[in-house]
Structures are given as structure tokens and as C-alpha cells.
Amino acid sequence: MVSRTSLAKIPPELANPSKLSYSARSAMRTKETSTFSSTIRALWFAAVLLLTVSCGSKTHAKLPYGTVDTPPLGQQVGLKGMASFVGWAIGENGISDVAIYVDRVYVVSAQLGLVRPDVAAAFPKETAARTAGWQASFDCTNIPAGPHEVVVQATATNGARRDLGVFQVVVLNVDGSK
């Protein structure tokens, strides 16, 4: 671990970012005996390399957006029998999937492309807004009774993903008890 007193010993060429490339090449050419100096140079070189690689992408995937209409977000939900989820999602160049997860386990993918005139009216510049609707149903009898977390996640065709809704639900037995 590098202490505060060690940081005061950083060579001036490492403190100047414009000389990082030179100092990293220099450190590789000259086999320095100072472990500290070599370590700091290696760390700077790795940081610059990581920054260059992570900032080098020129494409920025836009996240999909949308909502879950049924069941309403923010309300306690009790599920039994067939559970139905309905909503809409818009993504860059379209939506490839809307998936339902129960306790972080994939359950079902929604039917996509349902007509939603309300979404088209709200987002007139989005070409896919008219068919942004989705609907998913799954059988709750295979899920143990009690509390569970349900996540609805949209995936755009560009690969970007966003959670549209997270629900704390209670799965009920057939007789309605917990």
C-alpha cells in the first residue's frame, strides 16, 4: 500500500499527465532499481490504458424506456393463478424483448408489437410508438406461496436493457391464503 509520505516522492514527470506516455515508455526501456517508481509508473500506465480503452467507444446505446400499466406500480400486488402484466416500451431501433423475472429467475417473454394509440399520441416523433405495447402472462401455481420480487425488463435491439418495473408481490394459494 502506498502511504502519504510515499506519494510525496512521486517523480515530477509522473505528476504531469502530458508526459505519461513518455514516462511509461521510459520506464520500460530503463530497468529502474526503485520498486516504488516502477510500480507508480506501471499503475499510471495501466490507468491511462484503461481510460483510453473505456473512453474509445464512439457508439452510445440509448436505453429503452416505457412502463408497466398492469398491475399498477406502487401498489401491493397479490398474484394467483395466471398473472398478467401489460405495458409499453420504446427503444432505439425497436424492442427485441420484454422479460419477466421472479426472484431474479427468468419466467417469460412478453408478446410485443401491440397497438398503443395513447403511446403514439404521447410520443409522436417515435416511429415505433404506435406498436410499443406488450403483454405477458404466466402461471403462478408453480411459484411457492409468499412474498416475491417481480422485475419487468425491456431490451432494445441495440442490446441496451432497462427495468421498467419492480414489484414486491405476494403469491397466494388457490384458497386465497398466504
C-alpha positions in Angstrom: 0.0 0.0 0.0 1.3 3.5 -0.8 1.5 5.9 2.1 1.1 9.6 2.1 4.8 10.1 2.6 5.4 7.8 -0.4 3.1 9.9 -2.5 5.3 13.0 -1.9 8.2 11.1 -3.6 6.4 10.7 -6.9 8.8 11.9 -9.6 7.7 15.2 -11.3 7.4 13.5 -14.7 4.6 11.3 -13.4 2.8 14.2 -11.9 2.4 15.8 -15.4 -0.3 13.9 -17.4 1.2 15.2 -20.7 4.3 13.2 -20.0 2.7 9.9 -19.0 3.2 8.2 -22.3 6.9 9.2 -22.4 7.5 8.2 -18.8 5.7 4.8 -19.3 7.9 4.1 -22.4 11.0 5.3 -20.5 10.2 3.1 -17.5 10.0 0.1 -19.8 13.4 0.9 -21.6 15.4 1.7 -18.4 15.3 -1.0 -15.8 14.9 1.1 -12.7 16.0 -0.2 -9.4 13.4 1.7 -7.5 10.4 -0.6 -7.0 8.2 2.3 -5.9 9.0 4.3 -9.1 8.4 1.3 -11.3 5.1 0.5 -9.5 3.8 4.0 -9.8 4.7 4.2 -13.5 3.0 0.8 -14.1 -0.1 2.0 -12.3 -0.2 5.2 -14.2 0.3 3.4 -17.5 -2.5 0.9 -16.6 -4.8 3.7 -15.7 -4.2 5.6 -18.9 -4.6 2.4 -20.9 -7.9 1.6 -19.1 -9.1 5.2 -19.6 -8.2 5.1 -23.3 -9.9 1.8 -23.9 -13.1 2.6 -21.9 -13.5 6.1 -23.5 -12.6 5.0 -27.0 -16.1 3.8 -27.9 -17.9 6.2 -30.3 -21.3 4.5 -30.1 -23.6 5.2 -27.2 -26.5 2.8 -26.8 -29.7 4.5 -25.8 -31.6 2.8 -23.0 -35.2 1.7 -23.8 -38.0 3.4 -21.8 -41.6 2.6 -21.0 -43.7 1.4 -18.2 -45.9 -1.3 -16.7 -49.6 -0.4 -16.8 -51.0 -3.5 -15.2 -50.5 -4.2 -12.3 -50.1 -0.5 -11.3 -46.7 0.4 -10.0 -46.5 1.3 -6.3 -49.4 -0.9 -5.1 -49.2 -4.1 -3.2 -49.9 -6.9 -5.7 -51.3 -10.4 -4.9 -50.9 -13.0 -7.6 -52.7 -16.2 -8.0 -53.5 -18.4 -11.0 -52.5 -16.7 -14.2 -50.7 -13.4 -13.6 -50.9 -10.8 -16.4 -48.6 -7.8 -17.0 -49.3 -5.2 -19.6 -47.3 -2.1 -20.6 -45.3 -0.4 -23.4 -41.7 0.0 -24.3 -39.8 2.1 -26.9 -36.1 1.5 -27.8 -33.5 2.7 -30.3 -34.5 0.8 -33.5 -37.1 -1.1 -31.6 -37.5 -3.5 -28.7 -36.3 -7.1 -29.0 -37.6 -8.4 -25.7 -39.6 -7.6 -22.6 -38.8 -10.3 -20.0 -40.5 -11.1 -16.7 -38.3 -12.3 -13.8 -39.5 -13.7 -10.4 -36.8 -13.6 -7.7 -34.2 -12.9 -10.4 -35.1 -16.0 -12.4 -36.4 -15.7 -16.0 -40.1 -16.7 -16.3 -41.5 -15.5 -19.6 -41.0 -13.1 -22.5 -43.9 -10.8 -23.4 -45.8 -10.6 -26.7 -44.5 -7.5 -28.5 -46.0 -5.1 -31.1 -49.4 -4.5 -29.6 -51.1 -1.3 -30.8 -51.0 1.6 -28.3 -52.6 4.8 -29.7 -52.0 6.5 -26.3 -48.3 6.0 -26.6 -48.3 7.2 -30.2 -50.1 10.4 -29.2 -47.6 11.0 -26.3 -44.5 10.3 -28.4 -45.4 11.5 -32.0 -41.7 11.6 -33.1 -41.1 7.9 -32.2 -41.9 5.8 -35.2 -42.4 2.6 -33.1 -44.7 4.2 -30.5 -47.9 3.0 -32.3 -46.9 -0.6 -31.7 -45.0 -0.2 -28.5 -47.4 -2.3 -26.4 -46.5 -5.6 -24.8 -48.4 -8.2 -22.7 -47.1 -11.2 -20.7 -48.9 -13.9 -18.7 -47.5 -16.7 -16.6 -48.8 -19.4 -14.3 -48.3 -18.5 -10.6 -49.2 -22.0 -9.3 -45.6 -23.1 -10.0 -44.3 -20.4 -7.7 -44.2 -21.0 -3.9 -46.8 -19.0 -1.9 -45.4 -16.0 -0.1 -43.5 -12.8 -0.9 -41.5 -12.5 -4.1 -39.9 -9.8 -6.3 -41.0 -9.4 -9.9 -38.9 -7.5 -12.4 -40.1 -6.4 -15.9 -37.1 -5.7 -18.1 -37.0 -4.3 -21.6 -34.2 -5.0 -24.1 -33.7 -2.7 -27.1 -32.5 -4.1 -30.4 -29.2 -2.3 -29.7 -28.7 -4.6 -26.7 -29.4 -1.9 -24.0 -31.6 -3.0 -21.1 -33.7 -1.2 -18.5 -36.0 -2.3 -15.8 -39.5 -1.0 -16.5 -40.9 -2.1 -13.2 -40.0 -3.8 -9.9 -42.8 -5.2 -7.8 -43.0 -6.7 -4.4 -45.7 -9.3 -4.8 -47.4 -12.0 -2.7 -48.2 -15.2 -4.4 -51.4 -16.6 -2.9 -52.5 -20.2 -2.7 -55.6 -21.3 -4.6 -57.8 -20.8 -1.5 -56.6 -17.1 -1.2 -54.4 -17.6 1.9 -50.7 -16.8 2.1 
